[in-house]
Amino acid sequence: MEKINIRKNKKIKMKETYKTIDYKWLTKPTGDPFADAGGFAIEYLLEKSPEKDILELIEYITKIYVEKWDGKINAFFLNSKITQPAFDNKKKKSRKH
């Protein structure tokens, strides 16, 4: 997916590793500040690390939030394979796909 970064008018190419993800939807503004902030974070991280796919970008920002800021985002994403410690084995399996 090619996207133009509004802030810099620069084309960004996201690595499309997964067939089941609608990549256009990931950074499309929704009007929800929480979701839109996530889209802006994805765009920013993509500029800094264009070689990473979406799960690598999510894991990177999750590590910052959880490990460095000691944030507990598992309360917001109850069934997430990324944020729930109980799903650690499933996270490894999902990386294979």
Secondary structure, 3 states (H helix, E strand, C coil): CEEEECCCCEEEECECCCCCCCHHHHCCCCCCHHHHHHHHHHHHHHHHCCCCEHHHHHHHHHHHHHHHCCCCHHHCCCCCCCCCHHHHHHHHHHHHC
